[in-house]
Amino acid sequence: MLTLLLLLVPSADDSAKLTLVPNATAILQRDNLLLLSVLENKSISAVHVMLDGSDSGGGRIWHEIQDKDDRWVKIKAAVDQMRIFCGLRGNLVMPGESAYAECEAIHRRNLKGAFLFENPGTFKIRAVVKMPWGDLPSEPVSITVKERPWSDLEMIESIPPNDLWALGRPSLGRPLPESLLELKPVGGNIAHTLEQWEMAEAACEGREWKGAAILKEKNCQWMEKNMDPVAFENSLDALGAYYVGKKHWEGLPRLIDAMQYDSLRRRDLIYHLKLLARPPTPAIP
């Protein structure tokens, strides 16, 4: 008996929706943004999420900013921002009635390029993903940029690019660069983001935060309660990389449970758990 497996491909109607959520919409000049992009498959059928065939990075969703001529310009990921996950290449399949998310951070056009939010004003950004029927953009989000003192702008400009990049994707296995921590007095979203990453660093190994102990076994619950929602999702992504790097396998189940959405990182963690569950290969006599 021949069984035919049919993968239904929805049309470009209300079957899919992409939503972009920044961690702030009112910022100062040269501020950064942490982003959460959520793709919902509202169809009962599975659907492919395509690679866009460019340098958008290790994920499937890219971001664009509107220029002065109302054209949408892709915000390219620096080489340092591109991530590769075990066993996850090619197009991604979303099950029916599911939600998939990616975390990203934007600050400069590339590692050593111009700042995205260089001048005061209102800017529009959006997320875009390639679906089988074409590009699917999110609704644009307006970002209001206010003036920052010149001395603070010079201080931000003086930070080494590699250190400044840690605003978006630091390693939780080592402290934030001292030069970056010196930016706390400039305020804005830079200071807020630094505090959120410091909270994630304290939670990853169950240390103290402002005199209060964090239980390592409940660090994800503590982060969800005390961090802003977008920084929380970005921190879970970074915590996953930290746990895999440190081989803290006991933390993977609670981290997977804390992740609200399907994601490349979540699939990577599940992949590692499956590897751990495999019986050892018998030695060849």
N, C-alpha and C positions, 0 to 999 in steps of 0.2 A: 504494500500500500504506500503510495507516494504522498508525503505530507508537504504541503506548500506553505512556506513562511512568508507572509506578506508584511512589509514595513510600509505603513501608510505615511505619506508626507503631507502635512497640512498646508493649506494655502496661506497667503499673506493677509489673513484677516485678524480676528481677535484670538487666534490660537496661541500666540506667543506675545509676551510683553517684556520689555527691558526697562529697568528702573535704575537710575543713578542716584546715589546718596553720598554727598560729601560730608566730612565731619564738621564743616562750618560753611556758612554762606556769606558771612561778613568777616573780612580779613583785612590785614594791613599789607602794604607794599612788600614784595619779596617773601610773602608767607607761602607755606606749603599747604597741600590738602591731602588728607587720607580719603580714599574713595572705596565705596562698596557698590558693585554693580550686580544686580539680581535679575536673572533671566527666568521667566516663568513659562513653562510649557503647559498651557491650559487644555490642550487636546488629550484625548484618551490614548492616542497613538504615540509611539516613540518618534523622536525627530533627531536628525543630525545637526550638530553645531559645527560649522565649517572652519577650517583655518583660512585666514584671509590672504595667505601667500605673500606676506610682507614681513617687516621687522617689528611687528607689534609686540613681540615678547613671547614669554613662555605660555601665556594664556590664550583664550579665544576672543576676549573682549578688548577693544581698544578705545581710546578716548580722543576727542576732538575739541578744539577751541575755535570760536567764531572770530574771524579777523575783522578789521575795520571796513572791509568791503562785503561783509556778511557771508563770506565763504567759510566753510568748515575745514580746518587744517588739522591733520593728524598730529597728536602729541606722541612723538616717537620714543620708544623705550631705549635707554642706554644699554649697551651690551651687558653692563653689570646687573641690570634689572631682569635679564632674561633667565628664567628658571626652567630646569628640566626635571620632570618627575618620572620615577621608575615605571616603565611599561606603559606610559601614556603618550602615544604619538598619533598623529593623524587626526581625523575627525572624531568628535566626541558625541556619543549617543545619550540623549536625555530620555528617561522613561516618560510615559504619559503622566500628566498631572503632577509634575515635579518642579522644583525650583533649584537653579544652579547659580552659584555666586563666585565672583572673583574680587580679590582685594588688590588695590594698587595705590601708589602715591605719586603725586605730581608736584614739581617744584620748579625745575628748569626744563628747557627743551631737550637737553641731553646732559650728560655728566658735567660738562664744562661750558655749556651754552648759556644763552640769555635766560633770565628769570621769566616765567610765564606771566606773573602778576607784577610787572615792573612799575606800572603807572596807576594812579588812582582812577577809578571809574567802575563801570559795570561790565562784566564779561560773562559770556555764556559758554558752558561746557556741556558735552553730552557723551554718552557711551554708545558704541556701535558694535554689532556682532553680525557675522555673515551666516545667514540661514539658507536652506536649500532654494528658497524663492528670491533671495537677494539680501542686501544689507538691511538690518533692522536697527534703527536708532532709538535711543531713549528720548523722552521729553527733555528739552534743554533745561539746565539749572543755571540760574543767574547768581553770579558771585560778585558781591560788592567789595571793592578794594578801596580802603581809606589810606590817607597819607601817613607816612611814618617819618620820624625825625631823621635828618640826614646822617647824624652820627650813628644811629642804629642801622641804617642802610649800609654804611661803610663797614660796620662790624660784621654784618651778614656776608658782605662781599669778601671779607678777609678770611673767612673760614675755608680751609682746604676742601676742594670739591668732593673728595672721597669721604671726608667727615660729614659734610653737609648732606650727602646722599643718605646717611644713616637716619635722617629724619623720616625717611620712607620705609627703609628695610634694614633695621639694625640686627646684629646678631645678639640674641639673648644670652649667649654663652660668655660674653665679655662686656665690660662696662661701656657706656656710651663715651665717645671721645671727649676729652676734657675741653677741647676747643669748642665743641658743639654745646656743651653744658654752659659755657660762658655766655651763650646767647639768651639765657633765661630772662635777663633784664629787658630785652627788646619786646617782650610781651607778645600779644597776638596769637596766631595759631601755632607759631614756632614754639613759644613757651608752653602752650597747652599740649602740643604733641610730645614735647620732651617729657612732660610730667606723665603722660599716658604710657610712654615707653618705659619710664622708670618704674611705674606700677607693675608693668608686665615683667620686668626684670626681677622685681621683688617676689612676684607671685610664682614664677617658673620653678623656683626651688623652695618655696614656702618660707621666705624670710619675713622680716618686719617691714611695715609701711607706716611711717609716722608714729612709731611706738607700739603699734598693734601687730600682733603675730598673725601670719597667714598660714593656715594649714595647707600643706602641699596636696593632701588628698582632696581638698575642696578649693583649690586655687582657681579653677574655672568659674565656680559659682561666685567667688569673691570678685573676680575680674568683671563678670557680667553685672554685678551689683554696683561696683564702684567706678567703672569706666564708661565713657560715652559709647553708644552702640557701634559706631563705625570703627573706632579705635579698638573696641573689644573684638570685632571680627578680624581686623588686621592682626591683632595680637595672638589670636588663636592660630592663625596661619603661621606666624613666626614661631609660636610655641611648638607647633608640629614639626617644623624644621629642627628646632632645638632638641626635642625628644628623640627624633630619629638619629641626629648627629651624636647625641650622648648615649644612645641605646637605652633610654628610659622606657622600655617596652611596657612597664606596668602602668604608665600614664596614658597610653594610647586609647584604651577603651573609654575613659572618662572624657578625654579630649574629643573623641569622635562623637560622643553623646552630646557634648556642649555645642557642636557645630550645627547651626540651624539649617544650613543649606548644603546641598551637594556641591562639591568643589574639587578642583584638581588636588588640593592638599588632602582633603578628606579621603579621596580615592587612593591617594598615595599611602596614607596611614592604614587604610583597610588592606591594601596590598601587602604592607609589612606584617600586619597581624596574620594574614593568611600564610605568609612565609613561615612565621613562628609556629603556626599550628601544624605545619607539615611534619609527618614523622621523619626521623633521621634516615638517610640513605644507608642501607646495610653495607658494611665493608665487604669488598670483594676478597674472597679467600685466596 
